[in-house]
Amino acid sequence: QVQLVESGGGLVQAGGSLRLSCAAFGSFFGFNVMGWYRQAPGKQRELVATIASGGTINYADSVKGRFTISRDIAKTTLEMNSLKPEDTALYYCNLQILASTQNYWGQGTQVTVSS
């Protein structure tokens, strides 16, 4: 069993920056993908960015050029710059272990961007 613990988030003005971190506790092996998803009120959860254990990175078009994802084995960080009010959402950390089809979620951390 793996537990994901998130930190960071908060309230920031438009144009500001925030950093989210997520640490995975527990053992896991094989090819995996860590990433961030977000869900705004009344909307579906959507992908923000992912980074695979092999290094492949994927960003949602809406955050390209503003957000940067990185990882260090069992920890991932999301640097968010030039934040916009539409970035306001509950951000969730995710770990997918492809070989075992296991999928883990963090508890979510709130990001609020004021205009």
N, C-alpha and C positions, 0 to 999 in steps of 0.2 A: 504494500500500500504506500502511496506517495501523497504527501501533503504539500500544498502550495501556499506559501505565506507571502502576501503582498505588502508593500510599504510605499509611501509617497502619496501623491495626489493632493487635493486641497482646492483652495479658491485662488484664482489668479485673474488679473485683468487681461483683456484682449491684447495680443502681441507679446505676452509674457511667456515664461518657460516653466516646465515642471519635469520632474523625473520620477518614473515609476520603477520599482524593483520587485522582483519575484524570486524567491528561493524555494527550491524543491527539496523536501526532506523525505528520506526513504531511498531505497535502492531501486534502480531501474537500469536496464541494459538494452542495447540494440539501438537501431536507428530511431530517432525521435525528433519531434518538432516542438519547440516552445514558442509561445506567442502571446499576443494580446488581442482581446476582443472588447467591444464596448456595446452598451445598450442604453439608449436614451429613452426617456419616458414615452410610452406609446409606440415605440419602434422595436423592430426585431434586433437581436444581437447581431453585430457585424464584425468582420475581421478588420483589425487595424494593421498588424504586422506579425510575421512569423519568421523564425530562424531555425533551420534544421541543424542537427548535430554535425552534418557534413559542411555546414556553412552557408547553404542557400538561403537567401533572404527574399521575402515577399512583402510588399506594402499595398495597402489600399490606395487607390488613386487619390483619394481625398487628403491623404497625409504625406504623399511623396514630396520630398524636398523639405519637409518641416519636421518629421519624426525620424528618429534613428533607433534601431533595435540592435542590441548586442547581447552576447551570452558568454558565460564562463562555465562550461560543463552543466552544472545544475542551478545556474542563476541567470536570469535574463533581466535586462534593463531597457527601458524605453525612455529616450530623451525626447521631450516634446517642446518644440520651439514655435514661435509665431502662432501661438494658440488663438483660436477663433471661438466665438460663442457656440458655434455648431459642434465644437469638440466636446461640449458638456455632455457627460454620460457617466455611467458606472463602468469602470474598466476592470476586466477580468483577465487574470493570467490563465494560460492553458498549457497543458503538456499532453502530447499524443505520442504513445509508444506504438509504432506501427506494427511491429512483429507480433505483439500480443493484443492489438486493437484496444489497448487501455487508453482511457481519456480522462484526464483530471482537470478540475477547475479550482481556482482560488475563490475566496469569499467575495471579492470585488472591492474596489476602492474608488471613491467618488472624485471626479474631476469636474470642477465648475469654472467656466470662463465667463467673466462679466464683460459687458460691452461698455 
